[in-house]
Amino acid sequence: MRQSSDRYKVQFVGGLAVAIGLVLLVVTIFGTLAALFTFQAKNALAAVATFFLCLILSSSYLGLGTKLTRLKYITAADIETLRLSWTSLVLLSVIGAICSFWLLQPLVGICGLMIIVLFAIRGAVIRLSN
């Protein structure tokens, strides 16, 4: 019973990561196109760095969140995938928050939300790993 509850929590967080990654990808693409067509980019280096940071974060959230949502059975390979995906999402969110502090401040909130949610399911990840 507890194992299925933990699995549902991990799958929910994976779905949340996919949703955030998808929204971030769409906003990044449309924001970049709008900036290109209206010539609003004053600092080209910061604009390019922000674009690549958002692209890396969104694609990673999509990929790793998909891995977490597909957690069905608890095998040794699934447990290893769960641990690596969770750790990667935490590290990516921390590094993304640090980098976006100088580039795009609203992105700090998104990364902070992911860190809080990931640490909220830390117990579920530990219990599933044992």
C-alpha positions in Angstrom: 0.0 0.0 0.0 2.7 2.5 1.0 4.8 1.5 -2.1 1.9 2.4 -4.5 1.4 5.7 -2.7 5.0 6.5 -3.1 5.0 5.5 -6.7 2.0 7.8 -7.4 3.8 10.7 -5.7 6.9 10.2 -7.9 4.7 9.9 -11.0 2.9 13.1 -10.0 6.1 15.0 -9.6 7.3 13.6 -13.0 4.1 14.9 -14.6 4.6 18.3 -12.9 8.2 18.4 -14.3 6.9 17.5 -17.8 4.2 20.3 -17.6 6.8 22.9 -16.4 9.2 21.8 -19.1 6.5 22.1 -21.8 5.4 25.5 -20.7 9.0 26.7 -20.4 9.8 25.4 -23.9 6.8 27.1 -25.5 7.5 30.4 -23.7 11.2 30.2 -24.7 10.4 29.6 -28.4 7.7 32.4 -28.6 9.8 34.8 -26.5 12.8 34.3 -28.7 10.7 34.8 -31.9 9.1 37.9 -30.4 12.5 39.3 -29.5 13.9 38.6 -32.9 11.1 40.2 -34.8 10.8 43.3 -32.6 14.5 43.7 -32.1 14.2 44.1 -28.3 17.4 42.3 -27.5 19.9 45.0 -26.3 22.5 42.6 -24.8 22.9 39.8 -27.4 25.2 37.7 -25.2 22.7 37.6 -22.3 19.9 36.9 -24.6 21.7 33.9 -26.2 22.7 32.6 -22.7 19.1 32.9 -21.5 17.8 31.1 -24.5 20.2 28.2 -24.1 19.6 28.0 -20.3 15.8 27.9 -20.9 16.2 25.3 -23.7 18.4 23.1 -21.5 16.1 23.3 -18.5 13.0 22.7 -20.5 14.3 19.7 -22.4 15.8 18.2 -19.3 12.6 18.7 -17.3 10.7 17.0 -20.2 13.0 14.1 -20.5 13.6 13.4 -16.8 10.0 14.0 -15.9 8.9 11.5 -18.5 11.2 9.0 -16.9 9.6 9.6 -13.5 6.1 9.3 -14.9 6.8 5.9 -16.5 7.8 4.3 -13.2 5.5 1.2 -13.2 7.3 -1.7 -11.7 9.9 -1.7 -9.0 12.9 -3.5 -10.5 16.5 -2.9 -9.9 16.8 -0.9 -13.2 13.7 1.2 -12.4 15.2 2.0 -8.9 18.5 3.1 -10.5 16.6 5.2 -13.1 14.5 6.8 -10.3 17.6 7.7 -8.2 19.5 9.1 -11.2 16.5 11.1 -12.5 15.7 12.5 -9.1 19.3 13.5 -8.5 19.6 15.0 -12.0 16.5 17.1 -11.5 17.7 18.4 -8.2 21.2 19.3 -9.6 19.7 20.8 -12.7 17.3 22.9 -10.7 20.0 24.2 -8.4 22.4 25.1 -11.2 19.5 26.6 -13.2 18.5 28.7 -10.3 22.0 30.0 -9.8 22.5 30.8 -13.4 19.1 32.3 -13.9 19.6 34.7 -10.9 21.8 36.8 -13.2 20.0 36.1 -16.5 16.2 35.8 -15.9 14.9 36.2 -12.4 11.5 34.7 -12.9 13.2 31.4 -13.8 14.6 31.3 -10.2 11.0 30.8 -8.9 10.4 27.9 -11.3 13.6 26.2 -10.3 12.9 26.9 -6.6 9.5 25.3 -7.0 11.0 22.2 -8.5 13.6 22.0 -5.7 10.8 22.2 -3.1 8.7 19.6 -4.8 11.6 17.3 -5.3 12.7 17.5 -1.7 9.0 16.8 -0.7 9.2 13.4 -2.4 12.7 12.6 -1.1 11.2 10.2 1.4 9.2 8.4 -1.2 12.3 8.0 -3.4 14.3 6.6 -0.4 11.5 4.2 0.5 11.2 3.0 -3.0 14.9 2.5 -3.2 15.0 0.2 -0.2 
